[in-house]
Amino acid sequence: MKKILLCLTLVAFVASCGGKKEEKKDGFEVSRSKTEDKKADAEGGVPIDLDNKGVGPIKDLEFPADIDTEMAARGEAKFNSICVACHMVDQRMIGPAMKGVYERRSPAWVMNMILNPDGMLREDPIAKALLKEYNNAIMLNQNLTEEEARDVAEYLRTL
């Protein structure tokens, strides 16, 4: 009986020692692998797409070489009255920073987002990605006219 008990104890000891050793370390370690998309937006993982015109009334928009200062001044006033609740010029807030927006989006896309945010958020892949990036904070339709939206678009060129 003693021999059997001794053998079982020995087998149990050998079995418990033969496993993989885990080395405990102080603190913690984070291991992340990230594939960087060279065409990713500075705001996060949203792709840059200058060819996308968006969904809405504006099918194409090209800016003249010179900025229309009167139009930009009206756009700045409109931006400061309704857009600054969610957008800052130089930093993320509830929505993306507006500085350099035309390096990430086409003018037609920006106009369509201003004029038709509901349709854009339903159908446009970039708008959907931005919605996800900004914690489902929906851009509200401000019911601007095309002229008012164009003024804001002109102001954004000055940033």
C-alpha positions as a Markdown table, in Angstrom:
| # | Residue | x | y | z |
|---|---|---|---|---|
| 1 | Met | 0.0 | 0.0 | 0.0 |
| 2 | Lys | 2.8 | 2.4 | 0.9 |
| 3 | Lys | 4.6 | 1.6 | -2.4 |
| 4 | Ile | 1.4 | 2.4 | -4.4 |
| 5 | Leu | 0.9 | 5.7 | -2.5 |
| 6 | Leu | 4.6 | 6.6 | -3.0 |
| 7 | Cys | 4.4 | 5.8 | -6.8 |
| 8 | Leu | 1.2 | 7.9 | -7.2 |
| 9 | Thr | 2.8 | 10.8 | -5.3 |
| 10 | Leu | 5.9 | 10.5 | -7.5 |
| 11 | Val | 3.9 | 10.4 | -10.7 |
| 12 | Ala | 1.8 | 13.4 | -9.6 |
| 13 | Phe | 5.0 | 15.3 | -8.8 |
| 14 | Val | 6.6 | 14.6 | -12.1 |
| 15 | Ala | 3.5 | 15.4 | -14.0 |
| 16 | Ser | 3.1 | 18.8 | -12.3 |
| 17 | Cys | 6.7 | 19.7 | -12.9 |
| 18 | Gly | 6.8 | 18.8 | -16.6 |
| 19 | Gly | 4.5 | 21.6 | -17.8 |
| 20 | Lys | 5.3 | 24.9 | -19.5 |
| 21 | Lys | 6.8 | 27.4 | -17.2 |
| 22 | Glu | 5.2 | 30.9 | -17.2 |
| 23 | Glu | 7.5 | 33.7 | -16.3 |
| 24 | Lys | 5.7 | 36.5 | -14.4 |
| 25 | Lys | 6.7 | 40.0 | -15.1 |
| 26 | Asp | 6.1 | 43.2 | -13.1 |
| 27 | Gly | 3.7 | 45.7 | -14.7 |
| 28 | Phe | 2.0 | 44.9 | -18.0 |
| 29 | Glu | 2.8 | 44.5 | -21.6 |
| 30 | Val | 0.8 | 45.6 | -24.6 |
| 31 | Ser | 1.3 | 44.0 | -27.9 |
| 32 | Arg | -0.5 | 45.5 | -30.9 |
| 33 | Ser | 0.0 | 45.0 | -34.5 |
| 34 | Lys | -1.4 | 47.8 | -36.7 |
| 35 | Thr | -1.4 | 47.9 | -40.4 |
| 36 | Glu | -1.1 | 51.5 | -41.4 |
| 37 | Asp | -3.1 | 52.7 | -44.4 |
| 38 | Lys | -1.1 | 55.4 | -46.1 |
| 39 | Lys | -4.3 | 56.9 | -47.3 |
| 40 | Ala | -5.9 | 57.1 | -43.9 |
| 41 | Asp | -7.4 | 60.3 | -42.6 |
| 42 | Ala | -5.5 | 62.2 | -39.9 |
| 43 | Glu | -8.7 | 62.0 | -37.9 |
| 44 | Gly | -8.4 | 58.3 | -37.5 |
| 45 | Gly | -8.8 | 55.3 | -39.7 |
| 46 | Val | -11.2 | 57.0 | -42.2 |
| 47 | Pro | -9.8 | 56.8 | -45.8 |
| 48 | Ile | -8.9 | 59.8 | -47.8 |
| 49 | Asp | -11.0 | 60.0 | -50.9 |
| 50 | Leu | -10.8 | 63.0 | -53.2 |
| 51 | Asp | -12.8 | 61.4 | -56.0 |
| 52 | Asn | -15.9 | 60.7 | -53.9 |
| 53 | Lys | -18.6 | 63.4 | -54.6 |
| 54 | Gly | -21.0 | 62.1 | -52.0 |
| 55 | Val | -24.8 | 61.8 | -52.2 |
| 56 | Gly | -26.9 | 64.9 | -52.7 |
| 57 | Pro | -27.7 | 67.8 | -55.0 |
| 58 | Ile | -24.0 | 68.8 | -55.8 |
| 59 | Lys | -22.7 | 66.6 | -58.6 |
| 60 | Asp | -19.5 | 68.5 | -59.2 |
| 61 | Leu | -17.8 | 71.5 | -57.8 |
| 62 | Glu | -14.5 | 73.1 | -58.7 |
| 63 | Phe | -13.2 | 76.1 | -56.9 |
| 64 | Pro | -11.7 | 79.1 | -58.7 |
| 65 | Ala | -8.1 | 79.8 | -58.1 |
| 66 | Asp | -8.7 | 82.8 | -55.9 |
| 67 | Ile | -10.7 | 82.8 | -52.7 |
| 68 | Asp | -13.8 | 85.0 | -52.7 |
| 69 | Thr | -13.2 | 87.0 | -49.5 |
| 70 | Glu | -16.8 | 88.2 | -49.3 |
| 71 | Met | -18.2 | 84.7 | -49.6 |
| 72 | Ala | -15.6 | 83.4 | -47.1 |
| 73 | Ala | -16.6 | 86.1 | -44.6 |
| 74 | Arg | -20.3 | 85.1 | -44.9 |
| 75 | Gly | -19.2 | 81.5 | -44.6 |
| 76 | Glu | -17.1 | 82.2 | -41.5 |
| 77 | Ala | -20.1 | 84.0 | -39.8 |
| 78 | Lys | -22.3 | 81.0 | -40.6 |
| 79 | Phe | -19.7 | 78.5 | -39.4 |
| 80 | Asn | -19.2 | 80.4 | -36.2 |
| 81 | Ser | -23.0 | 80.5 | -35.6 |
| 82 | Ile | -23.9 | 76.8 | -36.3 |
| 83 | Cys | -20.8 | 74.6 | -36.9 |
| 84 | Val | -18.6 | 75.4 | -33.9 |
| 85 | Ala | -21.0 | 73.4 | -31.7 |
| 86 | Cys | -19.4 | 70.3 | -33.1 |
| 87 | His | -16.4 | 71.3 | -35.2 |
| 88 | Met | -13.2 | 73.2 | -34.3 |
| 89 | Val | -10.7 | 74.4 | -36.9 |
| 90 | Asp | -7.6 | 72.7 | -35.6 |
| 91 | Gln | -8.7 | 69.8 | -33.4 |
| 92 | Arg | -11.2 | 67.0 | -33.2 |
| 93 | Met | -14.3 | 67.6 | -31.1 |
| 94 | Ile | -17.7 | 66.0 | -31.6 |
| 95 | Gly | -16.9 | 66.1 | -35.3 |
| 96 | Pro | -13.7 | 66.3 | -37.3 |
| 97 | Ala | -11.4 | 69.3 | -37.4 |
| 98 | Met | -12.1 | 71.4 | -40.5 |
| 99 | Lys | -8.5 | 72.6 | -41.2 |
| 100 | Gly | -7.3 | 70.8 | -44.4 |
| 101 | Val | -10.7 | 69.2 | -45.1 |
| 102 | Tyr | -10.1 | 69.6 | -48.9 |
| 103 | Glu | -6.9 | 67.5 | -48.6 |
| 104 | Arg | -9.2 | 64.7 | -47.4 |
| 105 | Arg | -12.5 | 65.3 | -49.2 |
| 106 | Ser | -13.7 | 66.7 | -52.5 |
| 107 | Pro | -15.5 | 70.0 | -52.6 |
| 108 | Ala | -18.7 | 68.3 | -53.9 |
| 109 | Trp | -18.5 | 65.8 | -51.0 |
| 110 | Val | -18.2 | 68.6 | -48.4 |
| 111 | Met | -21.1 | 70.5 | -50.0 |
| 112 | Asn | -23.2 | 67.4 | -50.0 |
| 113 | Met | -22.4 | 66.7 | -46.4 |
| 114 | Ile | -23.5 | 70.2 | -45.4 |
| 115 | Leu | -26.6 | 70.1 | -47.5 |
| 116 | Asn | -27.6 | 66.4 | -47.2 |
| 117 | Pro | -26.1 | 64.9 | -44.0 |
| 118 | Asp | -29.0 | 62.4 | -43.6 |
| 119 | Gly | -28.6 | 61.0 | -47.1 |
| 120 | Met | -24.8 | 61.0 | -46.8 |
| 121 | Leu | -24.9 | 59.1 | -43.5 |
| 122 | Arg | -27.3 | 56.5 | -45.0 |
| 123 | Glu | -25.5 | 55.9 | -48.3 |
| 124 | Asp | -22.0 | 57.3 | -48.4 |
| 125 | Pro | -19.2 | 55.0 | -47.2 |
| 126 | Ile | -16.9 | 57.8 | -46.0 |
| 127 | Ala | -19.8 | 59.5 | -44.1 |
| 128 | Lys | -20.6 | 56.1 | -42.5 |
| 129 | Ala | -16.9 | 55.6 | -41.5 |
| 130 | Leu | -16.8 | 59.1 | -40.0 |
| 131 | Leu | -20.0 | 58.4 | -38.1 |
| 132 | Lys | -18.4 | 55.3 | -36.6 |
| 133 | Glu | -15.1 | 57.2 | -35.9 |
| 134 | Tyr | -17.0 | 59.9 | -34.0 |
| 135 | Asn | -19.0 | 57.6 | -31.8 |
| 136 | Asn | -22.2 | 57.8 | -33.8 |
| 137 | Ala | -22.5 | 61.5 | -33.4 |
| 138 | Ile | -24.9 | 62.4 | -36.2 |
| 139 | Met | -24.4 | 65.6 | -38.2 |
| 140 | Leu | -27.6 | 67.4 | -38.0 |
| 141 | Asn | -29.2 | 69.0 | -41.1 |
| 142 | Gln | -28.9 | 72.7 | -40.6 |
| 143 | Asn | -31.3 | 73.4 | -43.6 |
| 144 | Leu | -28.8 | 75.7 | -45.3 |
| 145 | Thr | -29.4 | 76.9 | -48.8 |
| 146 | Glu | -26.9 | 76.0 | -51.5 |
| 147 | Glu | -25.7 | 79.6 | -51.4 |
| 148 | Glu | -25.1 | 79.4 | -47.6 |
| 149 | Ala | -23.4 | 76.0 | -47.9 |
| 150 | Arg | -21.2 | 77.4 | -50.7 |
| 151 | Asp | -20.2 | 80.3 | -48.4 |
| 152 | Val | -19.2 | 77.9 | -45.7 |
| 153 | Ala | -17.3 | 75.8 | -48.2 |
| 154 | Glu | -15.4 | 78.9 | -49.3 |
| 155 | Tyr | -14.5 | 79.8 | -45.7 |
| 156 | Leu | -13.2 | 76.2 | -45.2 |
| 157 | Arg | -10.7 | 76.9 | -48.0 |
| 158 | Thr | -9.2 | 79.7 | -45.9 |
| 159 | Leu | -8.3 | 77.4 | -43.0 |
